[in-house]
Amino acid sequence: MKNFQFNRFKQVMRWTLLTEKRSMIVIAIACTAAPLMIQLFSSFSLLSPLEPQSSDSIDVAMTFCTIGFSVVCCFFASRLCSNASSSRQRAVALMLPASKSEKFLARVVLCFVILPVIAMAGNCVATVLRLLLELLAGHYSVYAGWNSLFAMFTHTEISVYLLELWVLSLFMLGGVFFRRVPFLWTWGLSSLLFGIFNTLAALFLMLNVDNYDRMESFFTVVQYAGYIVLPVLTVFNVWMSYRLYCRLQVVQNRVFNI
């Protein structure tokens, strides 16, 4: 970060947006069309399309949209090195007249700020379009379901925010480490790790099912350990992502960016 200059960073950011313009348009269309289809299935009945559906069914659809947004954000995080997947792309990226910290930060802004904002804007546009279609269909009562859509941003549990940041940083690290389909690689390995942890936790709880005090202590330790471990792991993942990004070369391993 010693060679970081804001003016150069602005130029790199501008170049990044120009080169990713087509991808951003495709993402905007997909993140509007998919939520719109999900919401339409919940707000219109094939048997009685003029009758409004219950708010519960719309809340379920908005919850699915929220889950989809979370998955899409993980996919965006794994695209940190999507502009360096081939030797030619890496050569172009390495030849940019900017420091590696400036290039890395530009990719972080794209993958963690711009693309998620586009995806959430697509969800909002889809909701507005669905409300307009309901009004045009003559529904005497329409329900937006904004609370369900923004549920992931309105909860008050700090541990949930820490877990979300750690998961995003994990996919960031996977996006830099794996060269081919990093999202699937990271998803598979993280699912394996979660499965092992859940199996060990379930085994511990089964062995201590009659010991309420020990079970309560276990949950308390896990909760407070998360407050310390998750931020440390998040910082480590970001730091490792930056270190691996700085080591990118034109000729890389076929599977890993090392």
ZAMARGU-4260 file (C-alpha; in steps of 0.2 Angstrom, whole numbers, plus 5000, padded with zeros to 4 digits):
<rodrens>
0) 5000/5000/5000 | 5015/5012/5001 | 5014/5015/4982 | 4995/5019/4982 | 4990/5035/4973
5) 4972/5041/4972 | 4973/5048/4955 | 4980/5032/4948 | 4967/5022/4957 | 4953/5032/4949
10) 4961/5028/4932 | 4961/5010/4936 | 4943/5010/4943 | 4938/5019/4927 | 4947/5005/4916
15) 4939/4992/4927 | 4921/4999/4924 | 4924/5000/4906 | 4930/4982/4904 | 4916/4975/4915
20) 4902/4986/4907 | 4895/4971/4897 | 4896/4960/4913 | 4887/4973/4923 | 4873/4975/4910
25) 4870/4956/4910 | 4870/4955/4929 | 4858/4970/4930 | 4846/4961/4918 | 4848/4944/4927
30) 4846/4951/4944 | 4830/4960/4939 | 4822/4946/4928 | 4825/4932/4941 | 4817/4940/4956
35) 4803/4947/4945 | 4798/4929/4940 | 4799/4923/4958 | 4788/4936/4964 | 4776/4934/4950
40) 4773/4916/4954 | 4769/4921/4972 | 4757/4935/4968 | 4747/4928/4953 | 4737/4912/4953
45) 4735/4902/4937 | 4717/4898/4943 | 4712/4916/4948 | 4725/4928/4942 | 4714/4943/4946
50) 4713/4938/4964 | 4727/4945/4976 | 4738/4932/4985 | 4741/4932/5004 | 4755/4942/5011
55) 4763/4926/5018 | 4766/4919/5000 | 4774/4936/4995 | 4785/4936/5010 | 4791/4918/5006
60) 4795/4924/4988 | 4804/4939/4995 | 4814/4928/5007 | 4819/4917/4992 | 4825/4934/4983
65) 4835/4938/4999 | 4843/4921/4999 | 4847/4923/4980 | 4855/4939/4984 | 4866/4932/4997
70) 4872/4918/4985 | 4875/4931/4971 | 4886/4941/4983 | 4896/4926/4986 | 4898/4924/4968
75) 4903/4942/4965 | 4916/4940/4979 | 4923/4925/4970 | 4925/4935/4954 | 4939/4945/4961
80) 4951/4938/4948 | 4939/4936/4934 | 4949/4948/4923 | 4964/4937/4925 | 4958/4920/4920
85) 4968/4918/4905 | 4987/4922/4901 | 4982/4936/4889 | 4970/4944/4903 | 4984/4942/4916
90) 4997/4950/4904 | 4985/4965/4901 | 4981/4967/4920 | 5000/4966/4925 | 5004/4979/4912
95) 4992/4992/4918 | 5002/5008/4924 | 4997/5006/4942 | 5002/4997/4958 | 4995/4981/4963
100) 4987/4988/4978 | 4977/5000/4967 | 4972/4986/4955 | 4967/4975/4970 | 4956/4989/4978
105) 4948/4993/4961 | 4943/4974/4960 | 4937/4975/4978 | 4926/4990/4975 | 4919/4982/4959
110) 4915/4965/4967 | 4910/4970/4985 | 4901/4987/4982 | 4896/4990/4964 | 4890/4973/4959
115) 4880/4970/4975 | 4872/4987/4973 | 4867/4983/4955 | 4860/4966/4961 | 4850/4974/4975
120) 4844/4988/4964 | 4838/4974/4952 | 4828/4966/4966 | 4820/4983/4970 | 4815/4986/4952
125) 4808/4969/4951 | 4797/4972/4966 | 4791/4989/4959 | 4787/4980/4942 | 4777/4967/4951
130) 4767/4980/4961 | 4763/4989/4945 | 4758/4973/4936 | 4747/4969/4951 | 4738/4986/4950
135) 4736/4984/4931 | 4728/4966/4934 | 4715/4975/4946 | 4722/4968/4963 | 4712/4978/4976
140) 4726/4975/4988 | 4745/4974/4985 | 4759/4970/4997 | 4777/4975/4994 | 4786/4964/5006
145) 4801/4976/5008 | 4804/4970/5026 | 4807/4952/5020 | 4818/4958/5006 | 4830/4969/5017
150) 4829/4956/5032 | 4848/4953/5030 | 4852/4971/5033 | 4840/4975/5047 | 4844/4961/5060
155) 4852/4966/5076 | 4864/4951/5080 | 4882/4956/5078 | 4887/4938/5076 | 4877/4937/5060
160) 4885/4952/5052 | 4902/4945/5057 | 4897/4928/5049 | 4892/4937/5033 | 4908/4946/5032
165) 4918/4930/5035 | 4909/4921/5022 | 4912/4935/5009 | 4930/4935/5013 | 4931/4916/5011
170) 4924/4917/4994 | 4936/4932/4990 | 4951/4921/4995 | 4944/4906/4985 | 4942/4918/4970
175) 4960/4923/4971 | 4967/4905/4975 | 4957/4895/4962 | 4959/4898/4944 | 4945/4888/4937
180) 4927/4890/4943 | 4932/4897/4960 | 4914/4899/4966 | 4911/4880/4965 | 4927/4876/4972
185) 4925/4887/4987 | 4907/4882/4989 | 4912/4864/4989 | 4926/4865/5001 | 4917/4877/5013
190) 4902/4865/5013 | 4913/4851/5018 | 4921/4861/5032 | 4904/4866/5038 | 4898/4848/5037
195) 4913/4842/5048 | 4910/4856/5061 | 4891/4852/5062 | 4895/4834/5063 | 4907/4836/5078
200) 4895/4848/5086 | 4880/4836/5084 | 4891/4822/5091 | 4896/4833/5106 | 4877/4837/5109
205) 4872/4819/5108 | 4885/4814/5121 | 4879/4827/5133 | 4860/4828/5129 | 4857/4825/5148
210) 4869/4838/5154 | 4860/4854/5152 | 4873/4865/5160 | 4887/4858/5148 | 4876/4861/5133
215) 4873/4879/5138 | 4891/4882/5141 | 4895/4875/5124 | 4883/4887/5115 | 4890/4901/5126
220) 4908/4897/5121 | 4904/4895/5103 | 4895/4912/5103 | 4908/4922/5111 | 4922/4913/5102
225) 4914/4919/5086 | 4916/4937/5091 | 4935/4935/5092 | 4938/4921/5079 | 4927/4927/5065
230) 4935/4945/5063 | 4952/4937/5064 | 4948/4925/5050 | 4940/4938/5040 | 4956/4949/5041
235) 4967/4934/5037 | 4957/4930/5022 | 4958/4948/5015 | 4976/4949/5019 | 4980/4932/5010
240) 4969/4937/4995 | 4980/4953/4993 | 4996/4943/4995 | 4990/4930/4982 | 4984/4944/4971
245) 5001/4952/4971 | 5009/4936/4966 | 4999/4934/4950 | 5010/4930/4935 | 5007/4928/4916
250) 5010/4909/4917 | 5001/4901/4932 | 4996/4884/4938 | 4981/4877/4928 | 4970/4875/4944
255) 4978/4887/4957 | 4984/4905/4955 | 5001/4901/4963
</rodrens>
